[in-house]
Each structure stands twice: as C-alpha cells, then as structure tokens.
Amino acid sequence: MGIIVNKPIEQLRFRELVQRLDLKLTDNTPNFPVLFGGPVEHGRGFVLHSSDYTDDGATMPVQKEVSLTATMDILRVLADGGGPARALFALGYAGWGPGQIENEIRSNGWVHCDADSAILFDFDLDRKWRKALLKLGIDAAALSSEAGRA
C-alpha cells in the first residue's frame, strides 16, 4: 500500500474534518490540508507522523523518523493541539496486487527516492515532487512525456 502525500482534497482542511467528526475543536487545532491518499477506501484515514508519538498497538513504524497511525485517538490528540511534532492526514490509500508495483517500476511508471521527512512533512504540496526529483539530481523541467528504453 502507499499514501499519496502531495494532493490536497480541495476545500477540506483538518479543522473542518475535526468538526465533521464531532471532535473537540480548540484554538490549538492545526489547520493543515487533508490529503487525497489514494483511490482505495476514501473513508479511511491515515496519519503519517514523526516518530516522537506512539499509540501502543496502533502505531506502525515506517522508517526511523516516520510512523503511521490510523485511529480516532490520534485525531483527538491532534485536534487538541498535541501529539507528534509533525503530521499529515490523508483519506484513502493506493493499493496494488501481487507483482503489480514491481511491473510498474520496470515499465518506468515510477521514479522513487529514499524517504526524506523534510519533504514528507512539508506542506508546500506543489513543490514536493520537484524536491524529491532534485534529491535524485533530476530537474523536472528536463523530463519528457515520452517514454522509452535505452
């Protein structure tokens, strides 16, 4: 599974989501964008966050600096202004069948780089893709819409 981290759901921010879920809205509730995490299970939410927060049995480490929690408890904590130092919230996820992602990578359908929490938690969503490409030494302006093999 994967979570898209650079596509906001238009007109939906975290404070509005908190209100829709009948959670307590405070002055400390952050107002970051709610992201479109992928086309599967749009009603299911995921919080990718810094590893300084954990909910026993519910938090899954993704890498050293990043964890994933998908419970109402983390939403309550975030709504109260607490929880992890850095977080993003996405509705839905992307999923693949056995061997599908490997075939897409072999067909040049993906460009991937090592995870970078500075890029992941940056809310300049329009620039995330370019920043990830720059990590690989690729200038997005030099990319072509035509695919091929050398």
N, C-alpha and C positions, 0 to 999 in steps of 0.2 A: 504494500500500500504506500501511497505517497500523499502529501498535502501540498497544494499549490499555495505559495506564500507571497504572491505579488498581485493578486487580483481581488480588489475590494468588491464587496456587494454594494452596488450603488445605493445611496440613501440609507444605509444602515451602519450605525456606529455602536460601539459597545454599550454606551449609556442607554441607548434606545432598546437594545437587546435585554439589558437588565430589567428595564421597565416592563417589556413584553413578557418576561419570565416571572414577573411579580416578585423580583428580588429587591432587597433594600438598596435604594439609590442614595448615595451620600455625596458630600462635597468632594470626597477623595476618590470617587469612582472615576477611573480613567475613561477617556473618550477616543480610544484608538479605533481604526476601521475594523469592521468584521469582514473577514476574507472568504472568498469562494474557494473552499479547499479541494473541490473536485466534484465530478458528476454523480458520485455514488452516495446515497443516504444523506441528502441535503439537510435533513432534520437532526443529524448527529453532529455534535460539536467537539472540537479538539483544541486544547490549549497547548501550544508549543511554548516552552518557557525555560528560563535559566535554571540551572541545577541547584540553586540555593533554596528551592522549595521542593518538598516531597510530601505526598499523601500516602501513607503506608498501604500497600496493596493496590494502589490505583495509579501511581506514577511509574512510568517506564523510562529508564534512561535511553536516550537516543545516541548520544556521544558524551564526552567528558563535560561539556558546557551546556548541553541541551537535554531536556526531558519532555515527556508528553504526559498530560493528564487529561482525562475525558470524563470528569464528574461534575455534578452540580456544586459540590463542595468547593472546588477551585473557583467556580464562578462567583460564589458567595464571598469568598475571601477577596477576590479581585474587586468585586463590587464595593467592598468595604474599604478599599484602598490598600489592602495588604497583599500577602502572597509573594510570588517571585519578583525579583528586581526587574526582570524583562519578560514580556509575554506577548503572544499574539493569539488571536482566536479565529478559528476557521470553521465554517459549516460545510460538511461533506468531505469526501476524500476521493482520490483516484485509485483505482484498483486494476490489477492485471491478472490474467490466467497464467497457469504454469508455462514458463518459457516465453511468454509474450513480451515482457520488458527486455529480455536478452535479445530477442529478434529485432525489436525496435531500435535498440542500441546498435546492433550490427548493421542495420539498414540506415544508419546515420540520422535516426529520428530524434536523437538526444545529444546534447552537449552537457557534460557534467563536470563539476569540480568538487574539490574537498569542501566539506561544510565549513562555514565561517559565521560564527554567531553575530559578528558585527553587521554582516549583510542580512542575515536571517531576521534579526530584530529591528532592522532599520525600517521606519515607516515611510521612507521616500520610495514608495512602491514602484513608481515608474523607472527608477534607476537600478533596482535590484538586479535585473537581468544583465544590464551593461556592466555592473560591478562584478558579477560572477564571471562574465566573459573576460574582463580585464585581469582577473586572477589567473586566467589561463594564457594571458598575453594576446587575447583576441580583441580587435577593435570591431564593434558591432557594425560600423559603417562599411567595413570591408567584407561583410558576409553577402552571399548571393542567395537568391531564392531558388536557384537551380541546384540540383543535387547530382552527384556523380561519384565515381570511384577512381582512384589513381592507382 
